[in-house]
Amino acid sequence: MGWLTGALAWLADGAHWQGADGVPQRLLEHVGLSAAAVGIGCLVALPLGLWLGHVRRGGAFAVATGNLARAVPTFAVLVLLALAPSPFGLGTTSTLTALVLFAVPPLLTNAYVGVLEVDPAAVDAARGMGLTSSQVLRRVELPLAVPLVMNGVRLAAVQVVATATIAALVAGGGLGRIIVEGFGRQDQAQLLAGAFLVLALALAVEGGMELLQRRVDPLRRARGRQRVAADAHLDVRSGSS
């Protein structure tokens, strides 16, 4: 268990938590890069996936795009971008581009499937009430698709956080820099400490996104309000009796 003791000792050393190379700075870089990649991925993939699901077309395109992006190794994309001329090359732009491409598949696929699987009866009823196509998407299909859409966002966020570690391989920052420096110095304690930090961040993102997914689900909120109303009604009846 010497490796574990060494990693814990490295994490307990206050010197590793200070300065430009300290854990807080590397964590901030990692979170910022991951958030930017997921945010850009959402802006690109979610509107397209929602629209394709709404018009009930382009399913093959959405699935094929997702499968193709999953089949291409992120590291290979990163190396190609790093070797490319400006505006790519070594640096944040290449890493961010590779991570965005990695985030798109679950976002696009889940948005498409989420809207596609909405009960057609609910859609027909909304159209029978005179709602326009955009109103049907906004008021009916999107609320019902939220669980699957948010599940795609959660998957993308966790995958990007874990994969952003490779940013250090092309002169990027983040927690991966700790791991790469540990390799370079043959410092097993630092290497494992960096791995633990990445693991802890990924688990924290997983838990946070799970809570967010529950909070933004309109159907879950509606069921919660119904339970509260039912409990209040029972309390009133109990008090009156």
VEXBA-211479 format. One record per atom (N, C-alpha, C): residue in one letter; x, y, z. Coordinates in steps of 0.2 Angstrom, whole numbers, padded with zeros to 4 digits, always signed. Example, Ala and Ser with C-alpha at 12.3 -4.5 7.8 and 13.67 -1.06 7.14 Angstrom:
// residues 2
A+0066-0028+0039/A+0062-0022+0039/A+0066-0016+0039/S+0064-0011+0035/S+0068-0005+0036/S+0064+0000+0039/
END
This chain:
// residues 241
M+0004-0006+0000/M+0000+0000+0000/M+0004+0006+0000/G+0011+0005-0002/G+0015+0011-0002/G+0013+0016-0007/W+0010+0014-0012/W+0008+0019-0018/W+0003+0023-0015/L-0002+0020-0011/L-0008+0024-0009/L-0005+0029-0004/T-0001+0027+0001/T+0002+0032+0006/T+0006+0037+0003/G+0010+0036-0003/G+0013+0041-0006/G+0009+0046-0009/A+0003+0044-0013/A-0002+0048-0016/A-0005+0053-0011/L-0007+0050-0005/L-0010+0054+0000/L-0005+0059+0003/A+0001+0057+0004/A+0006+0062+0006/A+0007+0068+0001/W+0007+0066-0005/W+0008+0071-0010/W+0002+0076-0010/L-0004+0073-0009/L-0010+0078-0009/L-0010+0082-0002/A-0007+0079+0003/A-0007+0083+0009/A-0002+0088+0010/D+0003+0088+0005/D+0008+0093+0005/D+0005+0100+0003/G+0005+0105+0007/G+0003+0111+0005/G+0006+0115-0001/A+0012+0113-0002/A+0016+0116-0008/A+0013+0114-0014/H+0009+0109-0015/H+0006+0106-0021/H-0001+0110-0022/W-0003+0114-0017/W-0009+0117-0018/W-0008+0125-0019/Q-0002+0127-0020/Q-0001+0134-0021/Q+0002+0135-0028/G+0002+0142-0030/G+0005+0144-0036/G+0002+0142-0043/A+0005+0144-0048/A+0002+0142-0055/A+0002+0135-0057/D+0006+0131-0053/D+0005+0124-0055/D+0002+0120-0049/G-0001+0124-0045/G-0005+0120-0039/G-0011+0117-0041/V-0014+0113-0037/V-0020+0109-0038/V-0026+0114-0040/P-0027+0119-0036/P-0033+0123-0037/P-0033+0126-0044/Q-0027+0129-0046/Q-0026+0132-0053/Q-0027+0126-0058/R-0024+0120-0057/R-0025+0115-0062/R-0033+0113-0062/L-0036+0113-0057/L-0043+0111-0056/L-0047+0116-0060/L-0046+0123-0059/L-0049+0128-0062/L-0049+0127-0070/E-0042+0126-0072/E-0041+0125-0079/E-0045+0119-0082/H-0045+0114-0078/H-0049+0108-0081/H-0056+0109-0081/V-0059+0112-0076/V-0066+0113-0076/V-0068+0118-0081/G-0064+0124-0082/G-0066+0129-0087/G-0066+0126-0094/L-0061+0122-0096/L-0060+0118-0102/L-0066+0114-0103/S-0068+0110-0098/S-0073+0105-0099/S-0080+0108-0100/A-0081+0114-0096/A-0087+0117-0096/A-0088+0121-0103/A-0082+0123-0106/A-0083+0127-0112/A-0084+0121-0118/A-0081+0115-0117/A-0082+0110-0122/A-0090+0108-0122/V-0092+0107-0116/V-0099+0104-0115/V-0104+0110-0118/G-0103+0116-0116/G-0107+0122-0118/G-0107+0122-0125/I-0102+0122-0128/I-0102+0123-0136/I-0105+0117-0139/G-0104+0111-0136/G-0107+0105-0139/G-0115+0105-0138/C-0117+0108-0133/C-0124+0109-0132/C-0127+0114-0137/L-0124+0119-0138/L-0126+0124-0143/L-0126+0122-0150/V-0122+0117-0152/V-0122+0114-0158/V-0126+0108-0159/A-0126+0104-0154/A-0130+0097-0155/A-0137+0097-0153/L-0139+0101-0147/L-0146+0101-0145/L-0151+0104-0149/P-0150+0110-0152/P-0155+0112-0157/P-0156+0107-0163/L-0150+0105-0166/L-0151+0100-0171/L-0154+0094-0169/G-0153+0091-0164/G-0156+0085-0162/G-0163+0086-0160/L-0165+0091-0157/L-0172+0092-0156/L-0176+0093-0162/W-0173+0097-0167/W-0177+0098-0173/W-0177+0092-0177/L-0172+0088-0177/L-0173+0082-0181/L-0178+0077-0178/G-0178+0077-0171/G-0183+0073-0168/G-0190+0076-0169/H-0191+0082-0170/H-0197+0085-0171/H-0200+0084-0178/V-0196+0084-0183/V-0198+0083-0190/V-0198+0076-0191/R-0196+0072-0187/R-0196+0064-0188/R-0192+0062-0194/R-0186+0066-0195/R-0182+0065-0201/R-0175+0065-0198/G-0170+0062-0202/G-0163+0063-0201/G-0161+0058-0195/G-0165+0053-0194/G-0163+0048-0189/G-0157+0045-0190/A-0156+0043-0197/A-0150+0039-0199/A-0144+0044-0198/F-0145+0050-0200/F-0139+0055-0199/F-0137+0056-0192/A-0142+0057-0187/A-0140+0058-0180/A-0137+0051-0177/V-0139+0046-0179/V-0136+0039-0176/V-0129+0038-0179/A-0129+0039-0186/A-0122+0038-0189/A-0117+0043-0187/T-0119+0049-0186/T-0115+0054-0183/T-0112+0053-0176/G-0117+0050-0172/G-0115+0048-0165/G-0110+0042-0165/N-0112+0037-0169/N-0107+0031-0170/N-0101+0033-0173/L-0100+0037-0178/L-0094+0039-0181/L-0090+0043-0176/A-0093+0047-0172/A-0089+0051-0168/A-0086+0047-0162/R-0090+0042-0160/R-0088+0037-0155/R-0082+0033-0157/A-0082+0031-0163/A-0077+0027-0166/A-0070+0030-0167/V-0070+0036-0168/V-0064+0040-0169/V-0061+0042-0162/P-0055+0039-0161/P-0052+0041-0154/P-0050+0048-0153/T-0052+0051-0147/T-0051+0058-0146/T-0044+0060-0146/F-0040+0055-0144/F-0032+0057-0144/F-0030+0057-0151/A-0032+0053-0156/A-0030+0054-0163/A-0033+0060-0166/V-0039+0063-0164/V-0041+0069-0167/V-0037+0075-0164/L-0035+0074-0157/L-0031+0079-0154/L-0024+0080-0157/V-0021+0074-0159/V-0014+0074-0162/V-0015+0077-0169/L-0020+0076-0173/L-0021+0079-0180/L-0022+0086-0179/L-0026+0088-0174/L-0027+0096-0174/L-0020+0099-0171/A-0017+0096-0167/A-0011+0099-0164/A-0005+0099-0170/L-0005+0095-0175/L-0001+0095-0180/L-0003+0100-0186/A-0009+0102-0185/A-0012+0106-0190/A-0010+0114-0190/P-0010+0117-0195/P-0008+0124-0195/P-0013+0129-0191/S-0011+0135-0190/S-0015+0140-0186/S-0022+0140-0189/P-0028+0140-0185/P-0028+0142-0178/P-0027+0136-0173/F-0025+0131-0175/F-0025+0125-0171/F-0018+0125-0168/G-0014+0119-0169/G-0008+0118-0167/G-0008+0116-0159/L-0002+0117-0156/L-0002+0115-0149/L-0005+0120-0145/G-0010+0119-0141/G-0013+0123-0136/G-0020+0122-0135/T-0024+0127-0132/T-0031+0125-0130/T-0036+0124-0135/T-0035+0128-0141/T-0039+0127-0147/T-0040+0120-0149/S-0035+0117-0150/S-0035+0110-0152/S-0038+0105-0147/T-0037+0106-0141/T-0040+0102-0136/T-0047+0103-0135/L-0049+0110-0135/L-0056+0112-0135/L-0060+0109-0141/T-0057+0109-0147/T-0061+0107-0153/T-0062+0099-0152/A-0057+0096-0150/A-0057+0088-0149/A-0062+0086-0144/L-0063+0090-0139/L-0067+0089-0133/L-0075+0090-0136/V-0075+0095-0139/V-0082+0097-0142/V-0084+0091-0147/L-0080+0089-0151/L-0082+0083-0155/L-0084+0077-0151/F-0080+0076-0146/F-0082+0071-0141/F-0088+0071-0137/A-0090+0078-0136/A-0096+0079-0132/A-0103+0079-0137/V-0102+0080-0143/V-0108+0080-0148/V-0112+0074-0148/P-0109+0068-0149/P-0113+0062-0150/P-0118+0060-0145/P-0117+0060-0138/P-0122+0059-0133/P-0128+0064-0133/L-0125+0071-0134/L-0130+0076-0134/L-0135+0076-0140/L-0132+0075-0146/L-0136+0074-0152/L-0141+0068-0152/T-0138+0062-0150/T-0142+0056-0150/T-0148+0057-0145/N-0146+0059-0139/N-0152+0059-0134/N-0157+0064-0135/A-0155+0070-0138/A-0160+0075-0140/A-0164+0072-0145/Y-0162+0069-0150/Y-0166+0067-0156/Y-0171+0061-0153/V-0168+0056-0150/V-0172+0051-0147/V-0177+0053-0142/G-0175+0058-0138/G-0180+0061-0133/G-0186+0064-0136/V-0185+0068-0141/V-0191+0071-0145/V-0195+0065-0149/L-0191+0061-0152/L-0194+0056-0156/L-0199+0051-0152/E-0197+0050-0146/E-0201+0045-0142/E-0207+0048-0138/V-0208+0055-0139/V-0214+0058-0136/V-0220+0055-0139/D-0225+0053-0135/D-0231+0050-0137/D-0235+0054-0142/P-0236+0051-0148/P-0239+0054-0154/P-0246+0057-0152/A-0249+0054-0147/A-0256+0056-0145/A-0255+0063-0142/A-0250+0064-0138/A-0249+0071-0135/A-0248+0076-0140/V-0244+0074-0145/V-0242+0079-0151/V-0249+0081-0155/D-0252+0075-0156/D-0259+0077-0160/D-0264+0081-0157/A-0264+0080-0150/A-0269+0084-0146/A-0267+0091-0146/A-0260+0092-0145/A-0258+0099-0145/A-0259+0102-0152/R-0258+0099-0157/R-0260+0102-0164/R-0267+0103-0165/G-0271+0098-0162/G-0278+0099-0162/G-0281+0105-0159/M-0277+0108-0154/M-0278+0114-0150/M-0276+0120-0153/G-0273+0119-0159/G-0271+0125-0163/G-0264+0127-0162/L-0260+0123-0159/L-0253+0125-0157/L-0249+0125-0164/T-0244+0129-0165/T-0240+0129-0171/T-0235+0124-0170/S-0231+0123-0175/S-0226+0118-0175/S-0221+0119-0169/S-0218+0126-0169/S-0213+0128-0164/S-0216+0128-0157/Q-0223+0129-0156/Q-0226+0129-0150/Q-0227+0121-0147/V-0228+0117-0152/V-0228+0110-0150/V-0221+0107-0148/L-0216+0109-0151/L-0209+0108-0149/L-0208+0111-0142/R-0209+0117-0141/R-0207+0120-0135/R-0212+0118-0129/R-0218+0118-0130/R-0223+0116-0125/R-0224+0109-0123/V-0224+0105-0128/V-0226+0098-0127/V-0220+0093-0128/E-0216+0093-0133/E-0211+0088-0135/E-0205+0090-0130/L-0203+0096-0130/L-0197+0097-0126/L-0197+0095-0118/P-0203+0097-0115/P-0204+0095-0108/P-0204+0088-0107/L-0207+0084-0112/L-0207+0077-0111/L-0200+0074-0113/A-0196+0077-0117/A-0190+0075-0118/A-0184+0076-0114/V-0186+0081-0109/V-0181+0083-0104/V-0177+0077-0101/P-0180+0072-0098/P-0176+0067-0095/P-0170+0064-0099/L-0172+0062-0106/L-0167+0060-0110/L-0162+0065-0112/V-0164+0071-0114/V-0160+0076-0115/V-0154+0078-0110/M-0157+0078-0104/M-0152+0079-0098/M-0148+0073-0097/N-0150+0067-0098/N-0146+0062-0098/N-0140+0062-0103/G-0141+0064-0109/G-0136+0066-0114/G-0131+0071-0111/V-0134+0076-0108/V-0129+0081-0106/V-0125+0079-0100/R-0128+0074-0096/R-0124+0071-0090/R-0118+0067-0093/L-0120+0063-0098/L-0115+0058-0101/L-0109+0062-0104/A-0111+0067-0108/A-0106+0072-0111/A-0102+0075-0106/A-0105+0078-0101/A-0101+0081-0096/A-0096+0076-0092/V-0098+0071-0090/V-0093+0066-0087/V-0088+0063-0092/Q-0090+0062-0098/Q-0085+0060-0103/Q-0080+0065-0104/V-0082+0071-0105/V-0077+0077-0106/V-0073+0078-0101/V-0075+0078-0095/V-0071+0079-0089/V-0066+0074-0088/A-0067+0067-0089/A-0062+0062-0089/A-0057+0063-0095/T-0060+0064-0101/T-0055+0065-0107/T-0051+0071-0107/A-0053+0076-0104/A-0049+0082-0104/A-0042+0082-0101/T-0041+0076-0098/T-0035+0075-0095/T-0029+0075-0100/I-0031+0073-0106/I-0026+0072-0112/I-0024+0079-0114/A-0027+0085-0112/A-0025+0091-0114/A-0018+0093-0112/A-0015+0089-0107/A-0008+0090-0105/A-0004+0088-0110/L-0006+0083-0114/L-0002+0080-0119/L+0000+0085-0125/V-0004+0090-0126/V-0002+0095-0131/V-0001+0102-0128/A+0002+0102-0123/A+0004+0108-0119/A-0002+0112-0116/G-0007+0108-0115/G-0013+0111-0111/G-0012+0111-0104/G-0017+0114-0100/G-0017+0113-0093/G-0022+0108-0090/G-0024+0109-0085/G-0029+0105-0082/G-0026+0100-0077/L-0030+0095-0074/L-0027+0090-0070/L-0022+0085-0073/G-0023+0085-0079/G-0019+0080-0083/G-0011+0082-0083/R-0010+0089-0082/R-0003+0091-0081/R+0000+0088-0075/I-0004+0087-0070/I-0001+0083-0064/I+0001+0076-0066/I-0003+0073-0069/I-0001+0066-0071/I+0005+0066-0076/V+0005+0070-0081/V+0010+0070-0086/V+0017+0072-0083/E+0017+0076-0078/E+0023+0078-0074/E+0025+0072-0070/G+0020+0069-0067/G+0022+0063-0063/G+0025+0058-0068/F+0023+0057-0074/F+0026+0052-0078/F+0033+0054-0080/G+0034+0061-0081/G+0040+0063-0083/G+0046+0063-0078/R+0043+0064-0072/R+0048+0063-0066/R+0049+0056-0063/Q+0045+0052-0066/Q+0045+0045-0063/Q+0042+0045-0056/D+0038+0050-0054/D+0035+0051-0048/D+0028+0047-0047/Q+0028+0041-0045/Q+0022+0037-0044/Q+0017+0041-0040/A+0019+0044-0034/A+0015+0047-0030/A+0011+0053-0033/Q+0015+0057-0037/Q+0011+0062-0040/Q+0007+0060-0046/L+0009+0055-0049/L+0005+0052-0055/L-0002+0049-0052/L-0002+0046-0046/L-0008+0043-0043/L-0012+0048-0040/A-0009+0053-0037/A-0013+0059-0035/A-0017+0062-0040/G-0014+0063-0046/G-0017+0067-0051/G-0023+0062-0054/A-0022+0056-0054/A-0027+0051-0056/A-0033+0051-0051/F-0031+0052-0044/F-0037+0052-0039/F-0041+0059-0040/L-0037+0064-0042/L-0041+0071-0043/L-0045+0070-0048/V-0043+0067-0054/V-0048+0067-0060/V-0054+0063-0058/L-0052+0057-0055/L-0058+0053-0053/L-0063+0056-0048/A-0060+0060-0043/A-0065+0063-0039/A-0069+0069-0042/L-0066+0072-0047/L-0069+0077-0051/L-0075+0074-0055/A-0073+0068-0058/A-0078+0065-0063/A-0084+0063-0059/L-0083+0060-0053/L-0088+0058-0048/L-0092+0064-0046/A-0089+0069-0044/A-0093+0075-0042/A-0097+0078-0048/V-0095+0078-0054/V-0099+0080-0059/V-0104+0075-0061/E-0103+0069-0060/E-0109+0064-0061/E-0114+0065-0056/G-0112+0066-0049/G-0117+0067-0044/G-0121+0074-0045/G-0117+0079-0047/G-0120+0086-0048/G-0125+0086-0054/M-0123+0082-0059/M-0127+0082-0065/M-0134+0078-0064/E-0133+0073-0060/E-0139+0069-0058/E-0144+0073-0054/L-0141+0077-0049/L-0146+0081-0046/L-0149+0087-0050/L-0145+0089-0055/L-0148+0094-0059/L-0153+0091-0064/Q-0152+0085-0066/Q-0156+0082-0070/Q-0163+0081-0067/R-0163+0079-0061/R-0169+0078-0057/R-0173+0085-0056/R-0169+0090-0055/R-0172+0097-0053/R-0175+0100-0059/V-0172+0099-0065/V-0175+0102-0071/V-0180+0098-0074/D-0182+0092-0072/D-0187+0088-0075/D-0194+0091-0073/P-0197+0093-0078/P-0204+0096-0077/P-0209+0091-0074/L-0209+0085-0077/L-0213+0080-0075/L-0212+0078-0067/R-0206+0077-0066/R-0204+0076-0059/R-0206+0081-0054/R-0205+0087-0056/R-0208+0093-0052/R-0215+0093-0051/A-0219+0091-0057/A-0226+0091-0056/A-0228+0085-0052/R-0225+0080-0052/R-0227+0074-0048/R-0226+0076-0040/G-0220+0080-0039/G-0219+0082-0032/G-0224+0087-0030/R-0226+0091-0034/R-0232+0096-0032/R-0238+0092-0030/Q-0239+0087-0035/Q-0246+0083-0033/Q-0245+0079-0027/R-0239+0077-0025/R-0239+0073-0019/R-0239+0078-0013/V-0237+0084-0014/V-0237+0089-0008/V-0245+0091-0007/A-0248+0092-0013/A-0255+0094-0013/A-0259+0088-0009/A-0258+0082-0011/A-0261+0076-0008/A-0260+0076-0001/D-0254+0077+0001/D-0252+0077+0008/D-0256+0082+0012/A-0256+0088+0009/A-0259+0094+0012/A-0267+0092+0013/H-0270+0089+0008/H-0277+0088+0008/H-0278+0082+0013/L-0274+0078+0014/L-0275+0072+0019/L-0274+0076+0026/D-0269+0080+0027/D-0269+0084+0033/D-0275+0088+0035/V-0278+0091+0030/V-0284+0095+0031/V-0290+0090+0034/R-0290+0085+0030/R-0296+0080+0032/R-0295+0077+0039/S-0288+0076+0040/S-0287+0073+0047/S-0288+0078+0052/G-0287+0084+0051/G-0288+0089+0056/G-0296+0091+0057/S-0299+0090+0052/S-0307+0092+0052/S-0310+0086+0055/S-0307+0080+0055/S-0311+0074+0058/S-0309+0074+0066/
END
